[in-house]
């Protein structure tokens, strides 16, 4: 299948650069039939007994700016821990050598190894823990299409995130407020958390001409026992599993085991594309995605009418991508 089938015209001005002041004031496009609404009205499109599954990872302050021993600048974008070390993208990688010391203020480091494509392995130190020091010294790595971003970094975090692990936000969850979660609960709608550690490769475009030739990136996930139990109960009762975001779909469908999901941690390179039939997820809340991206391919697989919906959203002035508006697909194939 040609990647050209997943292209569309996205005006530059439609890409939201900052979030709205009020999270749930974002617009919501509900499908079949298309209805223009607002995210704060999401409870009206759900049913008592629905189970919302969210990705509760938080974004790591993974961008570190510091100095090399020569006094020259160095920047690291932390990708993932690797044992006691970290894999990172470095700039300028060509000026780094194994054993070289790096200083980022509250975080110090040493280059362990060099890889291709600007990737390095570094050993970091900080007090009282490296993770705590990174949180103080670093900043959030916004997507490449964001030129500035919000002044408050918490606006790139969901209100329910409780585990720092991702290099990017699960953006469909950015629309929720405490008040909205309360109304969902009052309406008999359950919410449960799983984890998928989002990597920067989520923004990597598909560069092949055919979908079949695209090598999907791998991400780690975890399904806690509580989530697995509630998902199994909902499936048994015939209640809808509503995924909040494409990362939740990827984790749940990777962990699918019969009429349930397997408990525990895993790694997935699942590439959801047309022809895929979901085994766990029944409905989806998602933002609008970049043309020719693996995320848009997933949406197309789960909602064949995506092109009409996206054309409507562009024509009606919806805001796109990470800080943009959302779409609710109440029924998947």
Sine and cosine of phi, psi and omega as CSV:
sin_phi,cos_phi,sin_psi,cos_psi,sin_omega,cos_omega
0.00,0.00,0.69,-0.72,-0.07,-1.00
-0.98,0.19,0.66,-0.75,0.05,-1.00
-0.91,0.42,-0.44,0.90,0.04,-1.00
-0.83,0.55,-0.40,0.92,0.01,-1.00
-0.93,0.36,-0.17,0.99,-0.06,-1.00
-0.87,-0.49,0.52,0.85,0.05,-1.00
-0.97,-0.25,0.47,-0.88,0.14,-0.99
-0.37,-0.93,0.29,-0.96,-0.05,-1.00
-1.00,0.08,0.94,-0.35,0.03,-1.00
-0.95,-0.31,0.96,-0.28,0.03,-1.00
-0.88,0.47,0.64,-0.77,-0.03,-1.00
-0.85,0.53,-0.60,0.80,-0.05,-1.00
-0.94,0.34,-0.23,0.97,0.02,-1.00
-0.99,0.14,-0.21,0.98,-0.02,-1.00
-0.99,0.15,0.93,-0.38,-0.03,-1.00
-0.92,0.39,0.77,-0.64,-0.02,-1.00
-1.00,-0.09,-0.42,0.91,0.03,-1.00
-0.65,-0.76,0.44,-0.90,0.05,-1.00
-0.97,0.26,0.35,-0.94,0.12,-0.99
-0.91,0.41,0.39,-0.92,-0.02,-1.00
-0.87,0.48,-0.65,0.76,0.02,-1.00
-0.97,-0.25,0.87,-0.50,-0.11,-0.99
-0.81,0.58,-0.77,0.64,-0.12,-0.99
-1.00,0.08,0.17,0.98,0.11,-0.99
-0.99,0.15,-0.12,0.99,0.06,-1.00
-0.84,0.54,0.48,-0.88,0.04,-1.00
-0.97,0.23,0.39,-0.92,0.01,-1.00
-0.72,-0.69,0.87,-0.49,0.08,-1.00
-0.99,-0.12,0.89,-0.45,0.00,-1.00
-0.99,-0.16,0.70,-0.71,-0.11,-0.99
-0.99,-0.10,0.40,-0.92,0.19,-0.98
0.83,0.55,0.98,0.20,-0.12,0.99
-0.98,0.20,0.32,-0.95,-0.01,-1.00
-0.90,0.44,0.78,-0.62,0.03,-1.00
-0.73,-0.69,0.75,-0.66,0.09,-1.00
-1.00,0.06,0.81,-0.59,-0.02,-1.00
-0.57,-0.82,-0.27,-0.96,0.06,-1.00
-0.80,-0.60,0.42,-0.91,-0.10,-0.99
-0.89,0.45,-0.52,0.85,0.02,-1.00
-0.88,0.47,-0.28,0.96,0.02,-1.00
-1.00,-0.10,0.14,0.99,0.00,-1.00
-0.79,0.61,-0.64,0.77,-0.02,-1.00
-0.82,0.57,-0.49,0.87,-0.01,-1.00
-0.95,0.32,-0.27,0.96,0.02,-1.00
-0.98,-0.21,0.02,1.00,0.05,-1.00
-0.96,-0.29,0.14,-0.99,-0.04,-1.00
-0.80,-0.60,0.51,-0.86,0.10,-0.99
-0.83,0.56,0.75,-0.66,-0.04,-1.00
0.98,-0.19,-0.30,0.95,0.07,-1.00
-0.86,0.50,0.57,-0.82,0.05,-1.00
-0.91,-0.41,0.94,-0.35,0.08,-1.00
-0.99,0.11,0.78,-0.62,0.04,-1.00
-0.92,-0.39,0.82,-0.57,-0.06,-1.00
-0.88,-0.47,0.41,-0.91,0.10,-0.99
-1.00,-0.08,0.93,-0.37,-0.13,-0.99
-1.00,-0.09,0.37,0.93,0.10,-0.99
-0.97,0.24,0.52,-0.86,0.12,-0.99
-0.97,-0.26,0.39,-0.92,0.00,-1.00
-0.99,0.12,0.78,-0.62,0.07,-1.00
-0.96,0.27,0.60,-0.80,0.10,-1.00
-0.97,0.25,0.94,0.33,-0.30,-0.95
-1.00,0.07,-0.05,1.00,0.00,-1.00
-0.99,-0.11,0.93,-0.38,-0.01,-1.00
-0.93,-0.38,0.78,-0.62,0.02,-1.00
-0.89,-0.46,0.81,-0.59,-0.06,-1.00
-0.43,-0.90,-0.47,-0.88,-0.08,-1.00
-0.76,-0.65,0.51,-0.86,0.18,-0.98
-1.00,-0.01,0.21,-0.98,0.00,-1.00
-0.83,0.56,-0.49,0.87,0.01,-1.00
-0.96,0.29,-0.20,0.98,-0.10,-0.99
0.99,-0.11,-0.16,0.99,0.03,-1.00
-0.94,0.34,0.45,-0.89,-0.04,-1.00
-0.96,0.29,0.48,-0.88,0.11,-0.99
-0.58,-0.82,0.59,-0.81,0.03,-1.00
-0.75,-0.66,0.72,-0.69,0.07,-1.00
-0.89,-0.46,0.63,-0.78,0.17,-0.99
-0.89,-0.46,0.97,-0.23,-0.09,-1.00
-0.94,0.35,0.78,-0.62,-0.03,-1.00
-0.99,-0.15,-0.74,0.67,-0.04,-1.00
-0.20,-0.98,0.54,-0.84,0.12,-0.99
-0.93,0.38,0.55,-0.83,0.04,-1.00
-0.75,-0.67,1.00,0.08,-0.12,-0.99
0.93,0.38,-0.82,-0.57,0.05,-1.00
-1.00,0.05,-0.04,1.00,-0.03,-1.00
-0.93,-0.37,-0.03,-1.00,0.00,-1.00
-0.74,-0.67,0.66,-0.75,0.19,-0.98
-1.00,0.04,0.69,-0.73,-0.08,-1.00
-0.51,-0.86,0.38,-0.93,0.23,-0.97
-1.00,-0.05,0.75,-0.66,-0.08,-1.00
-0.88,-0.48,0.55,-0.84,0.10,-0.99
-0.63,-0.78,0.86,-0.51,-0.01,1.00
-1.00,0.03,0.90,-0.44,-0.04,-1.00
-0.89,0.46,-0.52,0.85,-0.07,-1.00
-0.93,0.37,-0.26,0.96,0.00,-1.00
-0.98,-0.18,0.15,0.99,0.02,-1.00
-0.98,-0.21,0.54,-0.84,0.03,-1.00
-0.69,-0.73,0.50,-0.87,0.04,-1.00
-0.83,0.56,0.68,-0.73,-0.02,-1.00
1.00,0.00,-0.15,0.99,-0.04,-1.00
-0.95,0.31,0.69,-0.72,0.03,-1.00
-0.99,0.11,0.57,-0.82,0.03,-1.00
-0.76,-0.65,0.61,-0.79,-0.07,-1.00
-0.80,-0.59,0.89,-0.47,0.03,-1.00
-0.89,-0.46,0.46,0.89,-0.03,-1.00
1.00,0.10,-0.96,-0.28,-0.02,-1.00
-0.96,0.29,-0.19,0.98,0.07,-1.00
-0.87,-0.49,0.75,-0.66,0.12,-0.99
-0.86,-0.50,0.35,-0.94,-0.07,-1.00
-0.44,-0.90,0.08,-1.00,0.04,-1.00
-0.60,-0.80,0.72,-0.69,0.03,-1.00
-0.95,0.32,0.82,-0.57,0.00,-1.00
-1.00,-0.09,-0.70,0.71,-0.05,-1.00
-0.39,-0.92,0.40,-0.92,0.05,-1.00
-0.94,-0.34,0.62,-0.78,0.03,-1.00
-0.83,-0.55,-0.11,-0.99,0.00,-1.00
-1.00,0.06,0.26,-0.96,0.09,-1.00
0.92,0.39,0.44,0.90,0.02,-1.00
0.98,0.18,0.13,0.99,-0.01,-1.00
-1.00,0.03,0.61,-0.79,0.02,-1.00
-0.68,-0.73,0.27,-0.96,0.17,-0.99
-0.91,-0.42,0.79,-0.61,-0.04,-1.00
-0.79,-0.61,0.50,-0.87,0.13,-0.99
-0.97,-0.24,0.83,-0.56,-0.06,-1.00
-0.93,-0.36,0.48,-0.88,0.05,-1.00
-0.73,-0.68,0.58,-0.81,0.03,-1.00
-0.15,-0.99,0.31,-0.95,-0.04,-1.00
-0.87,-0.49,0.53,-0.85,-0.11,0.99
-0.96,0.27,-0.30,0.95,0.12,-0.99
-0.69,-0.73,0.34,-0.94,0.05,-1.00
-0.88,0.48,-0.68,0.73,-0.03,-1.00
-0.87,0.49,-0.67,0.74,0.01,-1.00
-0.91,0.41,-0.64,0.77,0.01,-1.00
-0.92,0.39,-0.63,0.78,0.05,-1.00
-0.88,0.48,-0.66,0.75,0.00,-1.00
-0.87,0.50,-0.56,0.83,0.00,-1.00
-0.99,0.13,-0.62,0.79,-0.14,-0.99
-1.00,0.00,-0.41,0.91,-0.13,-0.99
-0.99,-0.11,0.01,-1.00,0.07,-1.00
-0.67,-0.74,0.34,-0.94,-0.06,-1.00
-0.94,0.34,0.70,-0.71,0.05,-1.00
-1.00,0.05,1.00,-0.06,-0.02,-1.00
-0.92,0.38,0.40,-0.92,0.01,-1.00
-0.84,0.55,0.41,-0.91,-0.07,-1.00
-0.89,0.45,-0.36,0.93,0.00,-1.00
-1.00,0.06,-0.01,1.00,0.06,-1.00
-0.99,-0.10,0.88,-0.47,-0.08,-1.00
-1.00,0.10,-0.45,0.89,-0.01,-1.00
-0.73,-0.68,-0.87,0.49,0.00,-1.00
1.00,-0.05,0.09,-1.00,-0.04,-1.00
-0.95,0.30,0.46,-0.89,0.06,-1.00
-0.96,0.28,-0.46,0.89,0.03,-1.00
-0.99,-0.16,0.94,-0.35,-0.04,-1.00
-0.89,0.47,-0.34,0.94,0.04,-1.00
-0.92,0.40,-0.29,0.96,0.05,-1.00
-0.97,0.26,-0.11,0.99,0.13,-0.99
-0.97,-0.25,0.39,0.92,0.08,-1.00
-0.78,-0.62,0.57,-0.82,0.16,-0.99
-0.97,0.25,0.36,-0.93,-0.02,-1.00
-0.97,0.23,-0.26,0.97,-0.04,-1.00
-0.96,-0.29,-0.01,1.00,0.00,-1.00
-0.88,0.48,0.67,-0.74,-0.06,-1.00
-0.66,-0.75,0.16,0.99,0.00,-1.00
-0.59,-0.81,0.91,-0.41,0.00,-1.00
-0.97,0.25,0.88,-0.47,-0.06,-1.00
-0.34,-0.94,-0.31,0.95,-0.16,-0.99
-0.99,-0.16,0.43,-0.90,0.09,-1.00
-0.99,-0.10,-0.09,1.00,0.04,-1.00
-0.51,-0.86,0.39,-0.92,-0.06,-1.00
-0.99,0.14,0.54,-0.84,0.21,-0.98
-0.98,0.22,1.00,0.05,-0.34,-0.94
-0.92,0.38,-0.40,0.92,0.04,-1.00
-0.89,0.46,-0.41,0.91,0.00,-1.00
-0.99,0.11,-0.15,0.99,-0.05,-1.00
-0.92,0.38,-0.27,0.96,-0.07,-1.00
-0.99,0.13,-0.22,0.97,-0.10,-0.99
-0.99,0.16,0.61,-0.80,0.11,-0.99
-0.87,-0.50,0.26,-0.97,0.05,-1.00
-0.86,0.50,-0.66,0.75,-0.01,-1.00
-0.90,0.43,-0.65,0.76,0.01,-1.00
-0.91,0.41,-0.66,0.75,0.05,-1.00
-0.88,0.48,-0.59,0.80,0.04,-1.00
-0.90,0.43,-0.66,0.75,0.02,-1.00
-0.93,0.37,-0.58,0.81,0.07,-1.00
-0.89,0.46,-0.70,0.72,0.01,-1.00
-0.89,0.46,-0.68,0.73,0.01,-1.00
-0.89,0.46,-0.45,0.89,0.00,-1.00
-1.00,0.04,0.15,0.99,0.05,-1.00
0.99,0.17,0.36,0.93,-0.01,-1.00
-0.98,-0.21,0.84,-0.54,-0.02,-1.00
-1.00,0.09,0.39,-0.92,0.09,-1.00
-0.69,-0.72,0.71,-0.71,0.00,-1.00
-0.63,-0.78,0.49,-0.87,-0.09,-1.00
-0.96,-0.29,0.65,-0.76,0.25,-0.97
-0.80,-0.60,-0.01,-1.00,-0.05,-1.00
-0.71,-0.70,0.75,-0.66,0.23,-0.97
-0.70,-0.71,0.84,-0.55,-0.06,-1.00
-0.99,0.14,0.97,-0.25,-0.10,-0.99
-0.97,0.23,0.79,-0.61,0.04,-1.00
-0.99,-0.16,0.24,-0.97,0.01,-1.00
-0.91,0.41,-0.32,0.95,0.03,-1.00
-0.91,0.43,-0.23,0.97,0.05,-1.00
-0.88,0.48,-0.41,0.91,0.02,-1.00
-1.00,-0.05,-0.04,1.00,-0.05,-1.00
-0.95,0.31,0.83,-0.56,-0.02,-1.00
-0.95,0.33,0.37,-0.93,0.13,-0.99
-0.98,0.22,0.87,-0.49,-0.08,-1.00
-0.98,-0.22,-0.14,0.99,0.04,-1.00
-1.00,0.10,0.33,-0.94,0.02,-1.00
-1.00,0.09,-0.37,0.93,0.01,-1.00
-0.88,-0.47,0.67,-0.74,0.02,-1.00
-0.84,0.54,-0.61,0.80,-0.08,-1.00
-0.90,0.45,-0.33,0.94,-0.04,-1.00
-1.00,-0.09,-0.08,1.00,-0.02,-1.00
-0.98,0.21,0.77,-0.64,0.07,-1.00
-1.00,-0.06,0.92,-0.39,-0.06,-1.00
-0.97,0.24,0.65,-0.76,0.04,-1.00
-0.95,0.30,0.33,-0.94,-0.03,-1.00
-0.96,-0.29,0.62,-0.79,0.05,-1.00
-0.67,-0.74,0.53,-0.85,0.01,-1.00
-1.00,-0.02,0.47,-0.88,0.00,-1.00
-0.56,-0.83,0.22,-0.97,0.09,-1.00
-0.56,-0.83,0.73,-0.69,0.08,-1.00
-0.94,-0.33,0.96,-0.26,0.02,-1.00
-0.92,0.40,0.41,-0.91,0.00,-1.00
-0.84,0.55,-0.64,0.77,-0.01,-1.00
-0.87,0.50,-0.70,0.71,0.00,-1.00
-0.90,0.43,-0.71,0.70,-0.01,-1.00
-0.87,0.50,-0.66,0.75,0.00,-1.00
-0.90,0.43,-0.67,0.74,-0.02,-1.00
-0.95,0.32,-0.57,0.82,0.05,-1.00
-0.91,0.41,-0.70,0.72,0.02,-1.00
-0.88,0.48,-0.67,0.75,0.00,-1.00
-0.91,0.42,-0.67,0.75,0.00,-1.00
-0.91,0.42,-0.66,0.75,0.01,-1.00
-0.90,0.43,-0.64,0.77,0.02,-1.00
-0.89,0.45,-0.62,0.78,-0.02,-1.00
-0.99,0.16,-0.14,0.99,-0.04,-1.00
0.98,0.20,0.37,0.93,0.02,-1.00
-1.00,0.00,0.44,-0.90,-0.06,-1.00
-0.96,0.27,0.65,-0.76,0.21,-0.98
-0.99,-0.13,0.91,-0.41,-0.05,-1.00
-0.96,-0.27,0.93,-0.36,0.01,-1.00
-0.99,0.14,0.76,-0.65,0.10,-0.99
-0.99,-0.12,1.00,0.01,0.04,-1.00
0.96,-0.29,0.44,-0.90,0.00,-1.00
-0.92,0.40,-0.47,0.88,0.00,-1.00
-0.92,0.40,-0.55,0.83,0.05,-1.00
-0.93,0.38,-0.67,0.74,0.05,-1.00
-0.85,0.53,-0.73,0.68,-0.07,-1.00
-0.89,0.47,-0.68,0.74,-0.01,-1.00
-0.92,0.38,-0.74,0.67,-0.06,-1.00
-0.92,0.39,-0.67,0.74,-0.02,-1.00
-0.95,0.32,-0.46,0.89,0.08,-1.00
-0.95,0.32,-0.52,0.86,-0.04,-1.00
-1.00,-0.08,0.08,1.00,-0.06,-1.00
-0.85,0.53,0.73,-0.68,0.02,-1.00
-0.57,-0.82,0.99,-0.10,-0.06,-1.00
0.91,0.41,-0.76,-0.65,0.01,-1.00
-1.00,-0.08,0.59,0.81,-0.07,-1.00
-0.33,-0.94,-0.18,-0.98,0.11,-0.99
-0.79,-0.61,0.53,-0.85,-0.02,-1.00
-0.97,0.22,0.64,-0.77,0.04,-1.00
-0.98,0.22,0.58,-0.82,0.15,-0.99
0.89,-0.46,-0.09,-1.00,-0.06,-1.00
-1.00,-0.08,0.44,-0.90,0.04,-1.00
-0.32,-0.95,-0.01,-1.00,0.05,-1.00
-0.75,-0.66,0.64,-0.76,-0.07,-1.00
-0.73,-0.68,0.65,-0.76,0.20,-0.98
-0.85,-0.53,0.49,0.87,-0.02,-1.00
-0.88,0.48,0.81,-0.59,0.04,-1.00
-0.94,-0.35,0.98,-0.22,-0.03,-1.00
-1.00,0.10,0.89,-0.46,-0.06,-1.00
-0.65,-0.76,0.21,-0.98,-0.06,-1.00
-0.76,0.65,0.70,-0.71,-0.10,-1.00
0.96,-0.27,-0.28,0.96,0.00,-1.00
-0.96,0.26,0.69,-0.73,0.05,-1.00
-0.90,-0.43,0.92,-0.39,-0.03,-1.00
-0.90,0.43,0.64,-0.77,0.00,-1.00
-0.98,-0.18,-0.38,0.93,-0.10,-0.99
-0.90,-0.44,-0.75,0.66,-0.17,-0.99
-0.99,0.12,0.70,-0.72,-0.01,-1.00
-0.94,-0.33,-0.41,0.91,-0.05,-1.00
-0.49,-0.87,0.31,-0.95,-0.13,-0.99
-0.60,-0.80,0.73,-0.68,0.23,-0.97
-0.97,-0.26,0.81,-0.59,-0.06,-1.00
-0.48,-0.88,0.44,-0.90,0.15,-0.99
-0.98,0.18,0.02,-1.00,0.06,-1.00
-1.00,0.00,0.71,-0.71,-0.21,-0.98
-0.94,-0.34,0.28,-0.96,-0.04,-1.00
-0.91,0.42,0.61,-0.79,0.10,-1.00
-0.84,0.54,0.55,-0.84,0.11,-0.99
0.87,0.50,0.47,0.88,0.01,-1.00
-0.96,-0.27,0.37,-0.93,0.03,-1.00
-0.91,0.42,-0.46,0.89,0.03,-1.00
-0.93,0.36,-0.65,0.76,0.05,-1.00
-0.92,0.38,-0.61,0.79,0.06,-1.00
-0.86,0.51,-0.66,0.75,0.04,-1.00
-0.88,0.48,-0.72,0.69,0.01,-1.00
-0.86,0.50,-0.66,0.75,0.01,-1.00
-0.89,0.45,-0.57,0.82,0.03,-1.00
-0.92,0.38,-0.58,0.82,-0.08,-1.00
-1.00,-0.05,-0.29,0.96,-0.02,-1.00
-0.57,-0.82,1.00,-0.02,-0.05,-1.00
-0.85,0.52,-0.35,0.94,0.01,-1.00
-1.00,0.04,0.33,0.94,-0.10,-1.00
-0.85,0.52,-0.60,0.80,-0.09,-1.00
-0.90,0.43,-0.67,0.75,0.04,-1.00
-0.90,0.43,-0.66,0.75,0.01,-1.00
-0.91,0.42,-0.68,0.73,0.00,-1.00
-0.92,0.38,-0.63,0.78,0.05,-1.00
-0.89,0.46,-0.65,0.76,0.05,-1.00
-0.89,0.45,-0.69,0.73,-0.03,-1.00
-0.90,0.44,-0.66,0.75,0.04,-1.00
-0.90,0.44,-0.73,0.68,-0.05,-1.00
-0.90,0.44,-0.54,0.84,-0.05,-1.00
-1.00,-0.05,0.11,0.99,0.11,-0.99
0.98,0.22,0.47,0.88,0.09,-1.00
-0.91,0.41,0.42,-0.91,0.04,-1.00
-1.00,-0.09,0.71,-0.70,-0.16,-0.99
-0.95,-0.32,0.34,-0.94,0.14,-0.99
0.96,0.29,-0.42,-0.91,-0.30,-0.95
-0.83,0.56,-0.68,0.73,-0.03,-1.00
-0.99,-0.16,0.27,0.96,-0.08,-1.00
-1.00,-0.07,-0.33,-0.94,-0.07,-1.00
-1.00,0.09,-0.05,-1.00,-0.13,-0.99
-0.78,-0.63,0.23,-0.97,0.06,-1.00
-0.74,-0.67,0.63,-0.78,0.07,-1.00
-0.90,-0.44,0.86,-0.52,0.04,-1.00
-0.96,-0.29,0.98,-0.22,-0.15,-0.99
-0.97,0.23,-0.19,0.98,-0.06,-1.00
-0.53,-0.85,0.86,-0.51,0.02,-1.00
-0.99,-0.15,0.33,-0.95,-0.03,-1.00
-0.91,0.42,0.00,0.00,0.00,0.00
